């Protein structure tokens, strides 16, 4: 059943719709857009039965996680998901007090293990960003994921605090991004990510390339040094090489 909840945040978020459980906050946001819901708005759920990850993967979403989708106007700039990752990382560090890192483009890591993921999609004139943060009980994390994923169990009030803090942190970042693009935030992003020269494997479509992390560009593209040459990737995903974990 749909319910309103008191989560005090900036006007950037818009209206909040909170649910105990949903198939997916991302799918619900798309449904609301099709019904004419005004932008911006946020859909929150305590559990997802069909959580969505990048590249049509499933996203583990047991009760107690922090799952929400933000629907807003699509401003048509490259790098939006990286800006959102910066705000997620800020919020987690602030609320939990532990140092998290961003792995390009927008995975949030704790001690090298994925703790939060971000999925950004376009829907007409809107952009919908789904955010999943592993704040559920440790026993809900399957054994086969223990080597690549981590969870930071939190109570309900702290999960709400993360969402509120996320939008507080996003507000100045987003206004800068809208005004000047991702180029204005590159240095700040690099301060939140893995060290330069970290060995990464980048996957873009059917192409897989391993090289040393050399930064990100003004549109949020990944820059790798591969056999002495510079390679750039505007989209895709990366994994940390075992030698650097």
C-alpha positions, 0 to 999 in steps of 0.5 A: 500500500502506498503511503506518504512519509516524512523525509525532510529534504530539498525541493530537488527531490519533489514528492515522496511515495513510500512502500513496504515492498515493490517489484522495483522502485524503478518500474514503479517510477516509470508507471507513475510517469506514464500516468502523468505524475509531475516531476520531480518525485521519489519512490522508496521501498523497504524491499524489492521483489524484482530489483533491477541492476545495470545491463538487465541484471537482478539486484538483490533487494531483501527487506531492510535495504535502502531502495529508491528511485528519483525521477526528474527532468532529463537535462541531457548532460553526460555524467549524471550518474557519476554526480549521483554516485558522489552524493550517495558516497557523501551520504554514506560517509556522513551517516555511517562514518566509514570511508566509501569509494566510488568505482567508475562509473557509479558503484560504491565500494566498502573495502573493495566490495560493492555496497551500493549501485546506481541505475540511470535510465531515460523515459521520455523527457525524464531521467529516472535514477534507481539507487540500491544500498545494502543496509539489510542484515548480513545474513541476507547476503548469499555466500556466493556474493560475500567476496564481491559485496558488502552490507552495512545493516542499519535501522529504519531511521538511519536508512531514512537519514541516508536518503535525506542526506543524499538529497542534501548532498546532491543539491549543490552538486546537481546545480553545479552540474546543470550549470557547468557540466561534469567538468566542474566536478572532475577533481571532486569525483577523483577525490572519492574514487580509487587511486590513480594507476589502480588496475581496472578491467573495463567492459564496454559492449563486447570489448574488454580492456585492462589498464591503469586508471588515469582519471575521468574526463569532462563528460565523465568518461573513463581514462585508462592507460593501456600498454602505454596508450590512452583509452577512453570509455564513455559507458560500460563497467569496471572491475578491480583487478585482483592484484589491486584489491 
